[in-house]
Amino acid sequence: MNGGPSGFSTYFFKFFLSKHAYIDQLNLNLLFFLVFLVGHVTDNAPVTRAFVIACALFTVFFGIQGRFNKLGLSYQDIFQNFRLWRLIVSGFSFSSAPELMFGLYLLYYFRVFERQIGSNKYSVFILFSITVSFLFEVLTLALLKDPAMKLTSGPYGLIFASFVPFYFDIPVSTRFRVFGVHFSDKSFIYLAGLQLLISSLNRSLLPGMCGILAGSLYRPNFFRIRKAKFPEFITSFFSRLSLPSMGNPPAAPSRNVLGSIPSHAGRQAESNYPLPVPSTIEPPEDSIAMLVSMGFDRNSARQALVQARNDINAATNILLEAQPH
């Protein structure tokens, strides 16, 4: 991707650098990582971009205020002191700089699912994963009633729920060996997830397991949850809320793709005036590579791009509808 971080992120970076008293506490590497992600999450995943920015800002705010040790869920907070606001804060704010770096990296990688299923359905997946994992966490705290037990904060429910479709739906494209040990291109994601899972030992292990359970409940499509959608204005709000990325052209206006239903006037016009057959244009290599990174076969990706006139969103829909269900 060409270009540097957005103007907002540059201003944001300079603003916090000016707070000299907090730089050691916050960790300078965290700031560089934040600026990189804010400037490089692509336009094809607006919900992911908004979520990444929210997590980064929440974590930076609490880190600067020295409240890392106050984050997380405990039995006393929920059932005795009724600090329900911690449910919201714990859903976005990581409890340390290393957890933030690994967590945002995984959120950034899992944007591939938003590109596969669309921003609307991915928003449902986010809400379902976070809500169900929080219910499991609160239920566990209620059963154990251990006042000394405090769970780590952060969007562990979403991150580890995403490992379920990552395991089943993302194929291995590269295999290699290091000192006789077999690895694949997916191994690094698993290692990053393992690091995050054990980052705070028992405090992070339970939220991670609750996230995996949430993802396992989403996959069987109970109550047809995978078909659910939010009203379009909600995902449009995320698109406007998230910052513009650098180096990417504006998204092309939407047009009818496979599976959409044209209006009555459109159907009548199509019946009277047949559409011209488009000339074959060789798809760009970067568009093919993007579809391959989503798990599609290279030849199928190329054919879908040709059919969609190099519209990557339409090509993704064509490939998804061609898959057996």
Secondary structure, 3 states (H helix, E strand, C coil): CCCCCCHHHHHHHHHHHCCHHHHHHHCHHHHHHHHHHHHHCCCCCHHHHHHHHHHHHHHHHHHHCCCHHHCCEEHHHHHHCCCCHHHHHHHHCCCCHHHHHHHHHHHHHCHHHHHHHCHHHHHHHHHHHHHHHHHHHHHHHHHHCCCCCEECCCCHHHHHHCHHHHHHHCCCCCEEEECCEEEECCHHHHHHHHHHHCCCCHHHHHHHHHHHHHHHHHCCCHHHHHHCCCCHHHHHHHHHHCCCCCCCCCCCCCCCCCCCCCCHHHHHHHHHCCCCCCCCCCCCHHHHHHHHHCCCCHHHHHHHHHHCCCCHHHHHHHHHHHCCC
